């Protein structure tokens, strides 16, 4: 398939707006671009993407038109130039749409797309999706983290090749069971066909929320597959600890569950759990990238200031209350909420994070599989901006996982901050997505922005991932998610297991070119 271009006239008014989710910090943006009639670019008609790799969706044969870009300008906080297009997005379906400058692959100044077909891509990578033509590191038989000579962090695969994670979250059988039966003859057939489909789009990992049946199906497939689906399973350490001990959450409040790290037996339980059957099929497994210990812990988010809430726990014998009160007295403060400041709250959240991450990392070291990568707890909202939490995560995690919402672009200042605060530990984005208005689904749930259609979802994907590729401390991303919800367009595939080809065409062009794009950005 070839793309053509259209000439558009865009009038943008200066309107302050907020790009945020229900939890992330508010940040105001305002700009006044002039009235512009964009000119016709030169070689965009040569911009090709796959026409047959993504299934039989209704938009398979639709000719996609690239919007005509504006004049070249330097991308914010970058040395690279691009020609921006305008994409409209909204925080929720009932909110006003906002126009945003957007960076996409064909309009990168000074970059020529090197990989344009499936065959070219698949010939350039090994079975893990790693760069087979790139710098070779020592092969250890397991995934690990390394830095190259120019300071870029890499995940190194079991064969010693540099691997940039491109994964899909929630790979499981949650869609229409009737549609599943028509497309797949068995669970094994589903995994095999999905692995082929994913690799052709440039995805090679399935990460988090596979549930037991999905994780087991992939694990069984990998045992005999020539090209595995790399796994990164997710767990619920805090909930499992509570259940195993038969105790309640601190203050009877699930939002305060991080306080369990102050309860007796936390450290020892982590060691027992890492050696339990829960990790059995992932242990000493070369096709397992690593694991997530929890998801989006409320270290401190909107309305959940941990120190305040711990001090309000009525049971003064609760270990979480005792820890909070001691923290305050050690600061020569009373154990009263009125004495809590933002700085004290942030520092205390970091202490909780230290207790949490250190116990799990020490358990990994003492386990039957000490080389298993620890990918953190999928930080979100305010915790990902808390330097105390990032410092603790960087100290004990091999990779810091970030669920990144409510921002149209990755924030270079924070990404640089994560590198410095984490002591060089890299990060990966483990959730991001947009929802298409064209699906006519409700689209009210979830933190992803709403855009006009699937092509604009593709533009959003390219824009966001290009920002991640430019960051030397980012080692990959995971798209959320595999399938749509029944009423919400979060998926790469719809609820009937059909891919959105107008999205996957743009995904492919980025995914196939991650390694040469990294060379472009690192020059």
N, C-alpha and C positions, 0 to 999 in steps of 0.2 A: 504494500500500500504506500502511496505517496501523499504527502500533505501539500495542499495549496494554501494560498494566503488571501486575506481579504483586507481591504482598506477601511479603516474605521475612523470616526471622528469622536474624540473623547473630550468632554468638558467636565472638569473636576472642580468642585467648590471647596473652599477651605472650611472644613468642619472638624472640630476636635472630636475624637472618638476614643472609646475604650476597647482594647482588645484583651478580653479576659474570660475566664470561666467562672464558675460560681465560687472558686476557691483561690485562684491565683491572684497575685498582686495587681493592682490597677496601674496601668501605665498609659499616659495620654500621648496621642500622636496628632500632629497637624501639619499639613503641607498645602501649598497653593501652586499646583502646576498650571501652566498656561493652557489656553485653548490650542489644541494641536491637531493638525491633519497629518497622520503618519504617512510616510512615503513607502513605496513598494520596495522591499529588500531584494537582494540579488539571487542567491542560490538556495532559497528555502525549499523550492520544489524538489530538491535533491535529498531532502531530509526524510529518510526511510525508517520504518519500523516494521515489525513482523506482522503479517496478515493472517497467519494460520496457526499461531501457537496458543491461542487463548480460548478456544472452544467455539460454540455456536450461538452466541448471544445475538440478539436482534440487531445490534449495531455493528456486526462483523463487516458488513459491506458498506458502511457509511464512510463517505470521504470526509476526513477531518480537515478542517481549515485552521491553519495557524493564524492567530491575530497578528496584525502588522505591528511591529514594535516601535517604540520611540527612539530618539537618537541615543548614541552610546554615551554612557556615563560610568563613573567608577562606583562599584557596589559599595554600600556603607561598610566601613571598617575593613576594607579589602584593598589589595593592589590591583585587582582584576576589574576589567570593564565588562559591561553587558548592555544589551538593549532591552529595556523593561517592557513588559506587557502589563496590562491592567486586568486583574481578576477581582471579581466581587465575592465577598464572603460575609456571613452573618454569624453572630454568636449562637443564635437559636432560630428555628424556623419563623417565629413571630417577631423577630428583631429586624431592624433596618439593615440592609446590605451596605457594606463599606467597600470602597475601591482601594486596592493595594497594588503597588508596584511589585512585579513578580519576575523572577529570574528563571529562565528555562534553557535547556541544553542548546537548541539551535541558535540562540542569540547570545552565546558567550563569545566575547570578542577575543580573537586569537586562539580559539580552540576549534579543532576539526575532529568530528566524531570518527573514531578509528574502527569501532566494531558496529556493524550495521545489520548483521544477520545472525540467526541462531547458530548456524554452523561455525561462523567465525568465533563467536563467543565460546561455544562448548569446546572448540579446539584449543582455546587459550587457557582453560582452567582444568584443574584436576577433579577428582571425584567429589571433593568437598566444596568445590566452587572457589578454590584458592588460585592465586595467580601463578600458573605453572611456568611462566616465562620471567618471573620476577626474582628478586634476591632470595637466595636459598639460605635458610637457617639450619641449625642442627636438628635432625629428626629425632624425636624422643618417643614417638608412638602415642603422644597425648597432646591435647590442646594446651597452649600456654601463652603468656604475654611477653612480648619483647619490644625494644625500641631499636630503630635502625640508626644509621650514622647521622641523619639529619634531624633526629629528635622526634620522628613520628612513631607513635605506638601502633603495634600490630598484634593481632592474635595470630599465632603460628600454629599451623595444623599438625597432625601427627606425622606427616611426611616432611615437615620442615618448610612448607611454603607459606607465604603471607596470606592470611585470610581476612577479608573484610566482611563482617556479618551482614547478611541480608536475609531476614527471617520473617516468618508469618506467625502471629499469635493465634491461640485458640483453635488449633487444628484438631477438630473433633467432629463427631457425627451429630450435629445439632439442627440440621436443616430438615427439609421435607423428606420424610421417610419413603414416600412413594417415588419421588424424584431420585432418591439415592438408589432404590432398587432397579430403576430403569437404566441408570448410568453405570452401576458397579455390580458385578456378580457376587462379590464377597468383600469382607473388610480388607483382606490382603490385596484384592484388585483395586480397591479405593486408594490404599496407600501407594501402590505401585504407579497407578495412573497419576496420582497427585504429585508424586516425586518428579515424574517426567514433566508434568505441566509446570510445576514450580521452577525446576531447573531451566526450562526453556524461557521463562520470564526473568530468570536470574536470581531466584530465591533458593537457598540451599539449607535453611535451618527452620525448625519449628520450635517455638519458644513460648513456654508458659501456657497454662490453662488447657492442656490437652486432656485433662481428666484421666482417670486410670485406664479407660478403654482406649483412648487415643494414644497415650504414651506407650501402652503395651503393644498396640498394633504397629507403631513405628519401630519400636525396639525389636519386635519379631521380624519385621521386614529387613531391618539393617543387618541382621545376622547373616543373610545370604546375598544381600544386594551388592552389585558392583559399584553403585553410586548411592551412598546412604543419605538419609535426611538427618542432618545433625540435630541432636536434641538438646534443649535447655529446659528441663522441667521446673515447675514452681511448686513450692510447699507452703504450709501455714504453720510455721514453727510456734508462734505464740499461742494460737488456738489449740494446737496439739499438746503443748505443754500444759495448758489449763485443763484440758480434758483428761489427760493422763494422770494428773494430780487430783482431779475431782474438786477443783477450787473455782471460785468465781473471779471475774475480772475485777480489778481494783475499783472500789466504789460502786460495784455492780454495774459498771459502764463499759461497754465494749470499746468506746472511743479512747479509753485510758489503758488499753491492753498492753502498751509498751511498759507500763509499770510492773508487769510480771517479771521483768528482768531483775527486780529487787527481791523477789520471793526466793525462799530456800529451795535449792536444788536445780536452779536454772542452768548453771554451767554443766553440771553432771548429766542432766537430762539431755542437753544438746549432744554430748558425746554418745550417749546411748542411742539417740535417734539417728545419728549419722551411721551407726553400725547396725541399725535395724533393717527389717525387710523393706521398709519404705524406700530405701536407697538401693535395694538389691540389684535390680536390673540396670541401674545407672552406674554401679560401682565398677571401677577398673575397665571402663568401656571406652574404647577409642573414638566412638561416634557420638559421645556426649560432650558437648561444649562446656557445660558447667551447670550450676543450679541457682535458682532464686529462693531465698528463704521465706519471704513473705511478699505481700503486695500492698503498696501505698499505706504504710504504717502512719498513723496520726502522731508523728513526733511533735508536731505543732502546726495546725492549720487554722483557717478562719474559724473563730469560735471555739477553738480547742487549744488554749494556751495551757500546756501541760502543768507548769509550775502552779499556776492559779488553781487549776482543777484538782491537782493532787493535794494542795493545802486545804481544799474544801471538803475532802473526804471525811465523812462523819466518824468513821471508825479510826480512832487515833492509834490503833495497833496495826493498821494496814501497813505493810512494808513500803508501799508507794508513798503513803503520807509520811512515814518516818524518814524516808530518803529525802523528800522535799523539805521537811522541817529542818533536818540536819544541814542541808545545803544552805538554807537561809541563815541559820545560826552561825555556820562557818563563815558567812559573809558579814557577821555582826548585824544581822537583821532579825526582826521578829518573824515568827512563822505566820504572818498575816498577809492576806492577799493585797492589802493596801500598800505593802512595802515592795511588791513585785514590780520590776521594771521590764521593759522589752529586752534589755541586754541580759538581765538575770534569767528571764524565761528562755532566751536563745541558748545561753550557756548551759542551763539545766537540761534542755533538750539534747545538747551534745553529750552530756554525761549519760543520759539514757541510751543514746546511740552507741557510745563507747561500750557500755555494758552489754548491749545486744550484739553488736558485730564481733566483739572480742571473743565472746563465748562460742559463737558459731565458727569463727575461723580457727580457734584453738581446738574445737571439736573435729574439724576437717583434718588438721595436722595430726591428731591422735587417732584418726579413723583407719579403717582398712583400705582407704583410698586417699592418701594425703595429697595426691596430685590433682584432685578434682577442683576445677576452678570455681571460686565463690563469686557469684555475679551480683550479690547485694540483695536489696529489698524493694527495688523499683520505686525510688523516691518520686514524689509528685508535689504539686502545689508549692506551698511555702517551704517545706523541708529541703527541697533542692536548692533553695537560695540561702540556707542557713550555713554559714561557714563552719560552725562547730560540728554540725552533722556531717558535712562533706569531709571535714578533717578526719572524723572517726571512721567514716566509710572508706576513705582512702588508705587509712592505716591498716585495715583488716580485709578489705575486699580486693579481689584480683581485678575486677572491673566494677565500676559504679553504674548501676542501672537507673535510668531516668525515664519516667513516663511524662512526656513533654506536650502539654496542651496550653491553650489560650494565647499562644503567640503565633503570628503568621510566619515569622522567621526565627531560626535559632539565634539566640542572643550571644554575640561574640564576647561581650564583656563577661558574662557569666561563664561561658565555656572556658575562657582564659582563667577565670577565677577558680573554676573547678580544678584545673591543672595545678595551679599554685597551692590551693588549699588542701588538695588531696595528695600532695607530695609526689606528683607525677603519675599517680594511678589513673588510667584512662577511663573514659565513660562510654556507654552505648545507650542509645535511645531505644526504649523497649515498648513504647506505645506512642503512636501518632496516627491521625487519619482525618479525613474530611468526609462529609456526607453530601450526596447529590440531591438537589431539589427535584430533578427530573424523574426520580423514581416514584414520586407521589406517595412515598411512605411518610409516616408521621414525623420521624426524625427528631423527636423531642428529647430522647434519652441520649446520654453520653456527652463527653466534653469536646468532641471534635467540632470544628466549624462546619457550617452549611455553605456549599457553593452551588452554582447554577446547574451543573450537569457533570457527567462522568469525565468529559474532556478536561473540565476545570479541576476535577479531582486529580487528574494526571498532572496538570500544571502545578497544583499545590504540592504534589509528591515531589516533582522535580525541584521546585523552589526550596523546599525544606531540606531535602537530602543534599543538594548542592552546598547548602550552608554547613551541613555536618561534614561533608567531605573536605571542606576547607580547613576544618579544625584538626590539627595534628594529634590531639588527645582523644579523638573519637574513633572507636574501632568498629562501628557499625550501627545498624538500626533494625528494628522489628516493626513491621506494619501491623496495626491493629484494625482488622483482623481477617480471618479466613472467610467466614460467611457473614452475610447480613443477619441481623436480628429479624424476626418476623415483621417488625414494624419500623425498622431503622436501617439505613444504608451505611453500615460501618464496614462491610466486607469487600474483599477483592472479588468474591463470588456472591451471587445473589442467594436467596433462601432456597432456590432450587438447584444449587450447585453449578450455575452457569456463570462464567467469568464476565466481568464488565470489560469488554475489549477496548473500549475507548479510554479506559483507565490503564489497562495492562500494557497497551502499546507505549505509553509514556514511561511506565515503570521499567519496561524492558530496556529502553534506550539509556536510562541511568544505570540500571543494574549491570548491564553488559559492559559498561565503560568505566566502572568505578576505579579500576587500577590505572588506566591512562588519565582519568580525571584527577586522581591524586597526584600524578606526575605534573599535570598542568598547574594545579594549585600550589605545589611545593616548589616550583621554579622561582 
